[in-house]
Amino acid sequence: MKLSGRALRLSIFIGEGDIWHHKSLSAEIVHRAHKAGLAGATVIRGIEGYGATSRIHTTHLFRLSSDLPLLIVIVDAEDRVREFLPRLDELEISGLMTLDEVDVVRYVADEKGRRRGAR
């Protein structure tokens, strides 16, 4: 797949403890993105943050449950990302979701889906 030029970035901010049908919500989102054939999805774990509840989540040693913030980032052509959005509706995500236009400098994979230069 070759992707360059203008694209759309979907950023989904959720908590590490968010569950959907006894499964991690972040894993469910990534699997749905993969099944939809999107270029890629990455889950980034934050070390501290807060959201709508204003409760700070942190890796502090003395907290029993940290429920750290997660950021899921998906970048693909605008039409493909917008087609994917309805697949997230039934998950009832209680986090922030944003869309931004981005310039993709380079994303190239071979016919087996590997990045060039990877073994």
N, C-alpha and C positions, 0 to 999 in steps of 0.2 A: 504494500500500500504506500502510496506517496501522498503526503499532505503538506502543503506549503501555502503561504499567503494568508488571507483572512480566514479565521475560524472562530468558533464560539467555545468559551470555557464555562463549564458548569461547576460551581463550587457548592458543596453541601456541608454544612456545619452541624454535627450531631455530637452526642455523648458516647463514650466508650461502652457504657452500660445499656444503650438503647437496643432493644430486642424486637424482632419480628418473627412470630411463630417459632419460638424457642431457639432462635438463631440470631447471631449478631446482625444488626441492621446494616452495618457497613459491608459485611460479607454479602448480604442479599443484594445491596445496590451494585456492588462490583460484579456479581454473577449476572445480574440483569443487564448491565452494560456490556458484558462479554457476549451474552446471548444475543443482544441487539446488534452485535458486530461493530461496536464503536472502536475507535482507534486505540483507546487505552483508558484505564482508570487507576488512580493511585490513592491510597489511604495514608494520611499523614497524622501521626499522633502528637498532640500538643503536650507541653509540660505544665501549662497552667492556662486558665481562661474562665470566662463566665458568659452566660447568655441571658435569656429573658428572665430567668429566676433571680438573677443577680447574685447567685451563690457561686463563690469562687471554688473551682476544682483545681487541685494541685497534686504534685507528687510528694508532698510533705510527708516526712517519715512517721509522724504521729497520727496520721489520718488512717482509719481502717478502710474506707472506701473512697477512692479518689475520683472515679468516673471521669477520667480525663477527656478533654475535647478531642474530637477527630475531625479532620477535613478531608473530604473526598473530592478529588479533582478529576474532571473528565473533559478532554478537548477533542473536538472533531469538527467537521463541516457544520455550519449553522443548521441546515435542514435536518441533518442526522441527529443533532442534539435536541432540537425541538420535537422531532418525532419520538424521541426517547422519554421526554417529560411525562406523558400520560402513564407510562409504565411505573412511575414513582408515586402516582396519586394514591393507589390503594395501600401504600405503606404507611400513610398518615404520619409523615415525617414531622416531628415537632421541633425542627431546627431551622436555621436560616438557609435559604437556597438563593444563590445569585448567578447571574449570567453576565459575562463580559465578552466583548469582541477582542480578539487577540491576533497578533501576527505570528504565524508559525514560521520559523526560520528553516527548520528541516525535520522531517520525520520520514524515514525510508525503511521499509522492511522487505526482505526477499519473499519469494513465493511460499516459503514455509512459515512466514510470520516472524522471522527473527530479524533483529536489527543487523544491518550490515556491519561486519567486523566482529560480531559476536560468534562464539563457538558453540 
